[in-house]
Amino acid sequence: MLDRMVIDGVDVPEDGGDRTDHVAELLGRIAAGDQSAFAAVYGMLSSRVFGLILRVLVDRSQSEEVLQEVFLEVWQSAAKFAPNKGQGRSWVLTIAHRRAVDRVRSSQASSDRDVRVGIRDLGVAHDGVAEHVELKLEGRRVSTALATLPDPQREAIVLAYYGGYSQSEIAALTGAPLGTVKTRMRDGLSRLRVEMGVGA
């Protein structure tokens, strides 16, 4: 029997064996301005979304800011969600990942400027600084390479490596068979290696 919970007056099934996309149903109501549906989606997904953002940003206060931005975008853009293109939960997590990566890029740009000025002012290259810059550049290369993947492959990889989902969970979230998820991840990772020049 499916467990249910009530969030701000909305009866919502908890995660279980039910494959119905309840988040998608709630997003439809949010698009019509239903605040209780928005509260329900927030209650269902905020901790998972925050965990994903925190994995990308590490900094807790920035992660809290991005969490607010994500749910503001969910409220404002719910009408843009297309149920035929994926699960509601995946759509929200994709917004969260994109927002987190945007924040990293913004921070990187500022940090890289500071590092360049610091190196210039020091007049010598410090191993720690060089390593820091190299890591930042590598993160940027990964983001650029991810953007070249087809949507299904990118979604599977983002959910696995940024969202912390298992392949079985990804299959349940996306509605794709487990074998398809495994193939998407294998092919996507192979393409990423090629894009980044580390071989097939």
N, C-alpha and C positions, 0 to 999 in steps of 0.2 A: 504493500500500500504506500502511496506517495505521501511523504511528509509535506505539510504546508505550513506557511507562516504568514502572519498578517503584519504588513508594514504600512503605517499611516493609513489604515483602513482598506488597504489593497490586499486581497488574498493571493499569495504568491507561492508556487511550489518551490521547495528547496531542491538543491542539486540531488539528483537520484537517478533512477533508471529511466525516467521520462525523457524522451528526446524532443518534446515539443519546445519550440523556441519562444519561451515566455518573455525573454528580453525584447524580441522583435515585436511581440504583441504590445508590450508596454511602450516601446518607441513609437508605435502608431498612435497611442493615446497621448504621448508627450507632444507629438507633432500637432495635436489638436489643442494643446495648452493644458493638459491634465497634470496638475502639480502633484497629486497623490501618486500617479504613475511614475513621475520623475523621482519622488522620494523612494519608491519601491526599487527602481533601478539603482539608485544610489546605495540603498541598503544591501542589495544583492551583490554589487560589483565593486564598491569603493575600496574594500580592503585588498582585493586582487589587483585592481588598477594601481593602487598606491604601491603595492609590492613590486609590480612591474616597473613603475617609474623610479622607485628607489634603487632597483638593480641597475638601471641605466645611469642615474645621476649620483647615487651614493649619498649626496647631501640631503639631509632630512627636510630642512626648511625650504629648499628649492623644490623638493618633491611635493611638499604640501601645496606650494603655489601652483605647480603644474597640475596637481590633482584638481584644484579649483577650476583651472583653465579648461581641463578636459570635460568636466561636467557642465560647465557653462556652454562649451561647444555642443555637447550632447543635447542640452536644452534648446539651443538655437538652431541646431542642424538636424534634429530628429526626422524632419520631413525628407531629408536627402537619403535616409537609409533605404536601401533596396533589398527586401527580403529574398529576392530571387538570386542575389549575388553573394549571399553568405549569411551566417548566423549573427544575431544582434549582439551577442557577447563579443564575438570576434571583431565586429565593427567598432565597438567601444574600446577594446584593447588596442586596435590598430590606431585609433585616434590618440590614445595614451602614449603608445610607442612613438608616433610621429611627433607629438608635442615634446616628449622627453628628448628625442634626438635633436629637435630644433633648439631646445634649451642648451644641449651639449655643444652644438655647433656655435651658438651665440657665445657661450662661455669660452669655447676654444678660440674663437676669433679674438676675443679680448685677451685671453691668456697668452696666445701666440704673439700678439703685439707686445705685451709686457715682457715676454721672454726675449724677443728680438731686441727690445730697448735695453734689457738687462745685460744681454751678451755684449751689445755694442758698448755700453757704459763700463763693463768689466774689462773689455779688451781681450778676454781669454774665454775659450770655450770650456765649460765645466761638464764633466761626464754626466752628472746627475741631470743637468739642464738638457743636454743633448738627448739623453734617454727619455726625458719627459716629452720633448718635442716629437721624438720618434713615435712614442705611444699615441700621442694626439693625432699624428698624421696617419697612423695605422687605423685608428678608429674611424677617421674620415674616409679612408679607402674602403673599409667594410661597409659603411653606410652607402657610399656611391655604388659599390658592387651589388648590394641588396636591391637598390633601385632598378637594376637592369633585369631582375628576375621576373618571370610571369607572376601575376597576382597569387595563384594557388600555391606556388612554391615559396614565395616570399611570406605569405600568411603562415604556412606550416613552420618555416624556420623561425619567424618572429615569435610565434606562440611557444615554440620549444625553447629557444635560447634566451628570449627576453621575458616571456611570460611564465616559464618554468613548468609548462604542461608536458605530460608524457604523450607518446604517440597515440595511445588509446584515448586519452582525454581530448586530443586534437581531433581525432576521428569523430568523437561524440559532439564536439563543439561545431565542427564544420559540416557534419552530416555526410562526410566522405567515408568510404570503407577504409579499414585500417591499412590494407595493402596499398591503397592509393596514396594515403598519407606517407607511408614509408617510401614509396616511389618518388613522391614530390620532394621529400626531404633529401633523398639520395641524389636525385638529379639537380636539385637546387644547390646543394653543397658542392657538387661536381662543377657546376657552372660558376659558383663563387670562387673556387680554386683557380679556374681558368681566368676569370676576370681579374683576379688579384695576382696572376702570374706565378702561381706556386704549383702548377702542373695539374693534370686531371686526376 
